């Protein structure tokens, strides 16, 4: 595989993405949504009591970012993870362009690598936009008050900021896992609707299962469990077992999904 | 792939006979320091003289509401014995909702610990941290 040609594929995919309405809408919504939420919290008297840190949302802007993180895990992050990954391969089927791109100078492995890089890059960018926006909205609209952590200690805002940043970074492994699953479904079904929709439904189903007190080992195998692994970062002393576990589980999802997706793409007969 | 993961999950769940990680011991070990820390923060917010965790000497005794199973997520009750800021012995009861990932929401029974807000010495209304609070503990 030639790296330069894979980069060229990613570059072309990025220029295609930047022209798409759905990716622009996703990024703008990710940037504006937390500010709308913060303004609503500031105006209204009630707080989201059923979410972790919901009761602190008027005391600390960083609590607001964590509320956004907790809420986003349900379906926003799965959508952002799969909106490009679930479409990047199926779009070629929809437009009938596989023959065109695979008879050019790029090999399948290079096209695959370029498209994967684009899908993962967008998932990273969208998560980063939501993270930065939620922290900015919290600090600008609510303020930088200290945060009452999950062990009852008062965490100074400077210290809390780094923990909130780590909390957002900790959701990247499950986000990438969802992206990989979306890529696999995009390749396997050749349908953007399935590529984007099924991972979101899968995430919702997994999170519903996680609410049931079923076998612990099954809950740990669910990729969505990683969306809650950050809780330990806000405890005192902090614990990191769930973070390590999340990274391992997500790696298995990423590697197995991409391996099968590549195998399916390699054996596809596009000339017929 | 689409068939592999459900198959693994089913296989592991069938072979899984381990008890839940949500146990009374884990909840008590998480609840006691969290409650003591919250009392200290609350005292500072109310502008009254500070207390140390050892002064509070919090002891919690938790049991699952569903009597048939001793461990697991769901509804729990914790009876707490502690010493107030002026060293008087106190007893409170908290109703807990514990989720399978090791997070809980504790709500005080009755009004002994005050309502949702409290009035500080300098006349400000502050949130009553002990009325309802959240915490998490490691289940791995």
Interface residues (C-beta under 8 A of the other chain):
Chain A: X49 X52 X53 X55 X59 X148 X150 X151 X152 X153 X154 X184 X185 X188 X210 X211 X212 X213 X214 X215 X216 X217 X218 X219 X220 X221 X222 X225 X228 X231 X232 X234 X235 X236 X239 X241 X242 X245 X253 X256 X257 X260 X261
Chain B: X1 X2 X4 X5 X8 X9 X12 X13 X16 X18 X20 X21 X22 X30 X33 X34 X35 X36 X37 X38 X40 X41 X44 X72 X73 X74 X99 X100 X101 X102 X103 X127 X129 X132 X133 X134 X135 X136 X137 X138 X139 X140
